[in-house]
């Protein structure tokens, strides 16, 4: 049914192979957007970034971020927009422990059962585990307009 999504629907959607678009703030104030794999635990979104990625430096300097997740293929065009704060919770370091576990789970979701082989081949390269804590979440599924755009809503 079209409309706002429940918490369970948001959780199910974000646990799928949806590429996130992470928006960060560059040092001069300009926006920067990067497509990233994401892992959602129901409260926070995790992103594993290469230590030299621009968005990792941006998060280090300015924690305000936005994340757009959209199903651009399915006719329902499900979408979730998260605005919040990001923090580097691990790294830069080779992947081990929780960061490695999250990366391997994402690799299975995005690449299939052989995905962890890619992760293991590059686990020694420094990465950062970023956690995004939402301050707001807007969601929508279906062909009708979101209620905030309807005058009589």
Secondary structure per residue as TSV (DSSP state, phi and psi in degrees):
chain	resnum	aa	ss	phi	psi
A	1	X	-	360.0	133.1
A	2	X	-	-67.1	151.1
A	3	X	B	135.7	-164.8
A	4	X	-	-63.4	147.5
A	5	X	-	-95.2	148.2
A	6	X	-	-77.8	167.7
A	7	X	H	-57.6	-41.3
A	8	X	H	-64.9	-38.9
A	9	X	H	-67.0	-40.8
A	10	X	H	-61.6	-47.0
A	11	X	H	-58.6	-46.3
A	12	X	H	-63.4	-43.0
A	13	X	H	-62.7	-48.5
A	14	X	H	-71.7	-16.6
A	15	X	T	-86.0	1.4
A	16	X	S	-90.9	-179.3
A	17	X	S	-82.4	56.7
A	18	X	-	-92.3	122.6
A	19	X	-	-72.9	127.9
A	20	X	E	-91.1	149.7
A	21	X	E	-111.5	109.3
A	22	X	E	-91.2	120.8
A	23	X	E	-103.5	125.1
A	24	X	E	-123.1	174.8
A	25	X	E	-110.3	121.6
A	26	X	-	-73.7	161.3
A	27	X	T	-52.4	-35.1
A	28	X	T	-82.3	-0.4
A	29	X	S	98.9	-7.2
A	30	X	-	-75.3	149.6
A	31	X	E	-74.6	155.3
A	32	X	E	-140.5	132.6
A	33	X	E	-125.5	133.2
A	34	X	E	-132.3	133.6
A	35	X	E	-75.5	133.0
A	36	X	E	-142.3	154.0
A	37	X	-	-73.0	151.0
A	38	X	-	-140.1	155.5
A	39	X	E	-130.2	128.0
A	40	X	E	-112.5	129.2
A	41	X	-	-106.9	9.9
A	42	X	S	97.4	-15.1
A	43	X	S	-131.8	-33.5
A	44	X	E	-136.6	153.4
A	45	X	E	-106.4	135.4
A	46	X	E	-112.1	140.3
A	47	X	E	-133.3	134.4
A	48	X	E	-106.6	114.3
A	49	X	E	-114.7	146.8
A	50	X	E	-61.9	141.4
A	51	X	T	-55.0	-32.3
A	52	X	T	-90.9	5.9
A	53	X	-	-67.4	141.3
A	54	X	H	-56.9	-41.8
A	55	X	H	-66.5	-27.7
A	56	X	H	-65.6	-45.3
A	57	X	H	-62.6	-39.6
A	58	X	H	-62.4	-44.5
A	59	X	H	-61.8	-38.5
A	60	X	H	-59.5	-36.8
A	61	X	H	-93.5	-27.1
A	62	X	-	-149.5	108.8
A	63	X	-	-78.3	-9.6
A	64	X	E	-71.9	127.3
A	65	X	E	-140.3	166.0
A	66	X	E	-134.2	147.4
A	67	X	E	-130.4	125.3
A	68	X	E	-110.2	125.7
A	69	X	E	-123.9	125.3
A	70	X	E	-143.3	141.5
A	71	X	-	-93.2	102.1
A	72	X	S	-86.4	-3.3
A	73	X	S	-105.3	-47.8
A	74	X	S	-63.9	138.3
A	75	X	T	-59.0	-21.2
A	76	X	T	-73.2	-21.4
A	77	X	-	49.4	48.2
A	78	X	-	-58.7	139.8
A	79	X	E	-148.7	147.9
A	80	X	E	-135.6	130.6
A	81	X	E	-118.2	123.4
A	82	X	E	-112.6	131.5
A	83	X	E	-117.4	135.2
A	84	X	E	-175.9	-154.4
A	85	X	E	-122.5	139.0
A	86	X	E	-110.8	148.8
A	87	X	E	-143.3	147.1
A	88	X	E	-84.3	113.0
A	89	X	E	-96.9	-17.2
A	90	X	E	-149.5	144.4
A	91	X	E	96.1	179.7
A	92	X	E	-71.3	135.7
A	93	X	E	-167.8	159.3
A	94	X	-	-58.4	151.6
A	95	X	-	-76.8	125.5
A	96	X	-	-147.0	173.1
A	97	X	H	51.6	-132.8
A	98	X	H	-61.6	-41.5
A	99	X	H	-61.8	-43.4
A	100	X	H	-64.5	-42.2
A	101	X	H	-60.7	-46.7
A	102	X	H	-63.0	-43.7
A	103	X	H	-62.5	-41.8
A	104	X	H	-67.0	-39.7
A	105	X	H	-63.1	-40.8
A	106	X	H	-64.9	-41.2
A	107	X	H	-60.9	-38.4
A	108	X	H	-64.4	-44.8
A	109	X	H	-64.5	-41.5
A	110	X	H	-91.0	-27.0
A	111	X	H	-119.0	-9.3
A	112	X	-	93.7	-172.9
A	113	X	T	-59.6	-25.8
A	114	X	T	-86.5	-3.6
A	115	X	H	-53.2	-44.1
A	116	X	H	-59.8	-21.7
A	117	X	H	-62.3	-39.7
A	118	X	H	-62.4	-45.5
A	119	X	H	-61.8	-46.9
A	120	X	H	-63.4	-36.0
A	121	X	H	-64.3	-28.0
A	122	X	H	-116.4	12.3
A	123	X	T	-62.7	-23.1
A	124	X	T	-80.6	-8.6
A	125	X	S	-83.5	136.3
A	126	X	-	-65.6	133.1
A	127	X	E	-136.6	170.5
A	128	X	E	-126.6	139.1
A	129	X	E	-95.6	118.6
A	130	X	E	-108.6	133.9
A	131	X	E	-112.6	129.3
A	132	X	E	-106.4	119.9
A	133	X	E	-100.5	115.3
A	134	X	E	-66.8	139.6
A	135	X	E	-103.4	-25.5
A	136	X	E	-151.1	148.7
A	137	X	E	-133.8	125.0
A	138	X	E	-115.9	132.3
A	139	X	E	-133.8	159.9
A	140	X	E	-162.9	143.0
A	141	X	B	-142.7	134.2
A	142	X	S	118.2	171.5
A	143	X	S	-87.4	-17.2
A	144	X	S	-78.9	167.5
A	145	X	-	-72.5	149.6
A	146	X	-	-61.5	142.0
A	147	X	G	-54.3	-27.8
A	148	X	G	-69.3	-13.6
A	149	X	G	-100.0	-0.1
A	150	X	-	-101.8	123.3
A	151	X	T	-59.9	-36.4
A	152	X	T	-93.1	11.0
A	153	X	-	-82.9	360.0
